[in-house]
Amino acid sequence: MEQTKPTVELTNATDCGGFLLGVVYGHPTLGKKADGRMIQTSGIVKRDGNTVETRNTIYKVTSWATEPTQETKIATKEPEAQP
């Protein structure tokens, strides 16, 4: 039996190479408490313009970030070399 993935709105999204960061609205698993909060998605499976399918969810991206957010900078930061 094939399960249908939920479709969720994501705004101010950034493609971090393998996953998205963005502000979520209407996520059935995370619930209303997550509305308006920054999330990191599961791994990207497929992307078609502003529709991004991850392992768990289909995201309708309504806007893309024009500048990196602090969360994006942290999520994509290369680990510093240890001496």
C-alpha positions in Angstrom: 0.0 0.0 0.0 1.5 3.3 -1.1 1.4 6.2 1.4 0.8 9.7 0.3 3.3 12.3 1.6 1.8 15.4 3.1 2.3 18.7 1.2 3.5 21.6 3.4 4.3 25.3 2.8 7.9 26.4 3.3 8.9 30.0 3.1 12.3 31.8 3.2 13.8 28.5 2.1 17.5 27.8 1.4 18.8 24.7 -0.4 21.7 23.5 1.7 22.8 20.8 -0.7 20.8 17.7 0.3 18.2 19.3 2.5 16.3 22.5 2.9 16.1 25.1 5.7 13.0 27.2 5.9 10.0 28.5 7.8 7.2 25.9 7.9 3.5 26.3 7.9 0.9 23.5 8.2 3.1 20.5 8.9 0.9 17.6 10.0 3.6 15.8 12.0 5.1 18.9 13.7 1.7 20.4 14.4 0.6 24.0 14.8 3.4 24.7 17.4 5.9 24.6 14.5 4.0 27.1 12.3 6.4 30.1 11.7 9.5 28.3 12.9 12.7 27.4 11.1 13.1 23.7 10.3 15.5 21.5 8.5 13.9 19.0 6.2 14.8 15.4 5.7 17.0 14.6 2.6 15.8 15.8 -0.8 14.6 13.1 -3.1 13.4 15.2 -6.1 13.1 18.9 -7.0 10.9 20.4 -9.6 11.0 24.2 -9.5 9.4 25.3 -6.2 8.2 21.8 -5.4 10.7 19.8 -3.3 10.1 16.2 -2.3 12.0 14.9 0.7 12.0 11.5 2.2 9.0 12.3 4.3 7.2 15.4 2.9 6.5 17.4 -0.3 7.3 21.1 0.3 5.7 23.9 -1.8 8.3 26.6 -1.5 6.5 30.0 -1.6 9.7 32.1 -1.3 13.5 31.5 -1.4 15.9 33.3 0.9 17.8 36.1 -0.8 20.5 36.2 1.8 21.8 33.4 4.1 20.1 33.4 7.6 22.0 32.7 10.8 20.5 29.2 10.8 21.8 28.6 7.2 25.3 29.8 8.1 25.4 27.4 11.1 23.9 24.4 9.1 26.3 24.7 6.2 29.4 25.7 8.1 32.4 23.5 7.5 33.8 21.9 10.6 37.0 23.6 11.7 40.2 21.6 11.4 41.5 20.4 14.7 45.2 21.0 15.4 
